[in-house]
Amino acid sequence: MKMKKWIALVLACVMALSLMACGGGAGEPDPTKDPTDNPEQSAPAESTPAEDPGTDEKNPEDYSGELTVYSPHDSDPLNAGVKMFEDKYPNVKVNVVPDGTGNLLNRIKAEAEAPMADVLWGGGADSLAAYKEYFQPYKPSCIDLLDSSLYDPEYLWIGESPLPMVFLVNTDMVDEADIPQTWKDLADPKWEGKIAFADPASSGSAFTQLCTILMDYGKADDDYAEGWELVQSMIKNLVIQSGSSGAHKNVDSGEYPIGITLEKAAVQYDTSDAGHLKIVYPTDGTSAVPDGVAIVKGCPNQELAELFVEFVLSAECQTAQNKDFGRRPIRSDITPEGLLGLDEFATMTYNFDYAAANKADIVEKWQDALVG
């Protein structure tokens, strides 16, 4: 009898446990019940904070490979910038192809079906804009620090340094009273064969200088006819240099008394009262079109190309290029050292769209004027 009572007690316990398991709690929900009736089940899960994007960034040594950079920059700032990049990214090798802007752009065009270059570093942005179909868009991380007038609206090129155009004068060869102050002064017959000027057909900076003269004295509605008249009157005075550096180096050496050049080149010389060179910002207005940097469409090394653009626009590179080579930073968070403010000399309105859209015609007209 006792055994029967014990068995009955065990069976009762088993049934009770079974009923508890079927009654809900941690078991499956009742399919007839609307889950939204349970506040605990209907409340959305708390979102976790977004992961810091910096945690996914590579370390500098994690980047590796080779990068090809085409550049018209002078050798010193070019080599210094490349060295800084390679020092920061020790497993990346940069192959540099130096040449004039026009030659490099034509090379990029010729190589379009099988690009050899990854990045074009330098060259007037008006020249880059004329070839922008051969570049691919890239929006750098510092875009909010750049004036919107200094980069392509589709990010096909990004300005990396504004470049005022100036005259460099050898004061051992030119009396103070005779130093030209305007573009028009350069047409004076007394300067025949005495003004060093690069070829706008191959030099991006010279192309910008040519357009600056046209736009200072002409109007777009007649294709700057009066500007071309002034250029024609200057032709006999100009001595065409094989590269843009000749326009300042040969003035420093005394081969020519005057050169039309870039501010960034002129400020590398001693232009103090103790020196023999003087910088002139044309009082009738000069341009400050930026040099640009762009990624070649279909380039072989996309990741490294983007890395290089970020570096060129970085505070680190921009500050060093300003301090060591007198280049104007493009970033609003860096104050240029040793340079006049852009508001301290006369600037003109540069018709960027016209220069880019008519580059081939302007160069052809220039060549016709040159041969007479």
C-alpha positions, 0 to 999 in steps of 0.5 A, spaced: 500 500 500 505 504 501 508 503 495 502 504 491 502 511 494 509 513 493 508 511 485 502 516 485 506 521 488 511 521 483 506 521 477 503 527 480 509 531 480 511 529 473 504 531 471 505 538 474 512 539 471 509 538 464 503 543 465 508 548 468 512 547 461 506 548 457 504 554 460 509 559 457 515 562 460 521 560 456 517 556 452 514 557 445 509 563 444 502 562 444 500 562 436 493 565 438 496 571 442 498 578 438 505 578 440 504 586 440 500 585 447 507 583 450 510 590 452 517 587 453 516 583 446 514 589 442 519 594 445 525 595 440 532 593 441 536 598 444 541 600 438 548 600 439 553 606 438 556 606 431 563 603 430 568 609 430 570 609 423 577 610 425 578 603 428 577 600 421 583 604 418 589 601 416 596 602 419 601 606 414 605 599 414 599 595 411 599 599 405 604 596 400 605 596 392 607 601 387 604 608 385 605 612 378 605 619 379 605 624 373 607 631 375 609 638 372 612 640 379 619 643 380 623 637 382 625 640 389 617 640 392 616 634 388 621 630 390 620 632 397 613 631 397 614 624 394 619 622 400 614 625 405 609 620 402 614 614 402 616 615 409 609 615 412 608 609 407 614 605 407 611 599 403 609 603 398 614 605 392 612 612 388 614 612 381 615 619 378 614 621 371 616 629 370 614 633 364 610 639 362 602 639 364 600 639 357 605 633 355 602 629 361 595 631 359 596 628 352 600 622 355 594 621 359 589 621 353 593 617 349 594 612 354 586 612 356 585 605 354 591 602 358 592 607 363 599 607 366 599 613 371 595 613 377 595 620 379 596 627 376 599 631 381 600 639 379 598 643 373 593 649 373 586 646 374 584 650 368 588 645 364 586 639 368 578 641 367 579 641 359 581 633 360 577 631 366 574 626 362 580 622 363 579 623 371 575 619 375 571 622 381 574 622 388 571 626 394 577 627 399 576 627 407 578 634 408 573 637 402 569 642 408 576 645 408 576 647 401 573 653 398 568 650 393 571 654 387 577 651 388 575 644 386 571 640 380 563 640 382 564 632 381 570 632 384 574 630 378 580 634 380 581 638 387 585 644 387 591 643 392 595 650 391 592 657 389 598 660 384 598 667 383 602 669 377 607 674 377 613 678 374 620 676 376 625 682 375 633 682 375 634 689 378 641 688 376 639 689 369 633 693 370 632 700 373 627 701 379 623 706 374 623 701 369 620 695 372 614 693 369 608 694 373 602 691 368 601 686 363 601 692 358 608 694 360 610 688 358 609 690 350 613 696 351 618 695 345 624 696 349 623 689 352 624 686 345 627 679 346 628 680 354 622 677 357 622 669 359 616 666 358 614 658 358 610 655 352 603 655 353 602 649 349 606 645 353 606 649 360 600 649 364 602 655 368 604 659 361 597 657 359 594 660 365 598 666 364 596 667 357 589 666 359 590 671 364 592 677 359 586 675 355 581 676 360 584 682 363 584 686 357 578 682 353 571 680 353 568 673 352 563 675 348 568 676 342 573 671 344 577 676 348 579 680 342 582 686 345 586 681 349 589 677 343 591 684 340 595 685 347 598 678 346 600 680 339 604 686 341 608 682 346 610 677 342 617 680 339 619 681 347 618 674 349 623 668 349 620 662 349 623 657 354 623 649 354 620 649 361 616 653 366 622 653 370 626 657 365 622 663 366 625 664 373 632 660 373 634 664 367 632 671 370 636 669 376 642 667 372 642 674 368 640 671 362 634 675 361 632 681 365 624 679 366 620 673 367 613 671 367 612 666 372 609 663 378 609 666 385 611 659 388 617 659 384 619 667 385 619 666 392 624 661 392 629 667 391 632 672 395 627 678 393 629 682 399 632 689 398 639 685 399 638 681 393 638 682 386 631 680 384 624 683 385 617 680 385 611 684 381 604 683 382 601 686 376 597 692 378 592 691 373 590 684 376 593 677 376 590 670 377 590 665 382 588 659 379 590 653 383 594 647 381 590 641 381 591 633 383 586 628 380 586 620 379 586 617 372 580 614 370 581 606 370 588 607 374 592 601 376 592 602 383 586 605 385 587 605 393 594 607 393 591 613 388 586 615 393 591 615 399 596 619 395 591 625 394 589 624 401 596 625 403 597 631 398 591 635 401 593 633 408 595 639 413 602 635 414 604 636 407 600 642 405 604 645 411 611 643 409 610 645 402 608 652 404 614 652 409 619 649 405 617 651 398 613 657 398 606 654 396 600 656 398 595 652 402 589 650 399 586 648 406 582 654 410 585 651 417 592 653 415 595 660 414 600 661 409 607 663 412 611 668 408 606 670 403 602 676 401 594 675 403 590 674 396 587 681 398 593 684 398 594 685 391 589 686 385 586 679 382 582 679 376 576 674 374 578 668 371 573 665 366 575 658 368 569 655 364 572 658 358 579 657 359 577 649 360 572 649 354 577 652 349 584 650 351 585 647 344 583 653 340 587 658 345 593 654 344 592 653 336 591 661 336 597 662 340 601 658 336 599 662 330 601 668 333 608 666 335 609 664 328 606 670 325 
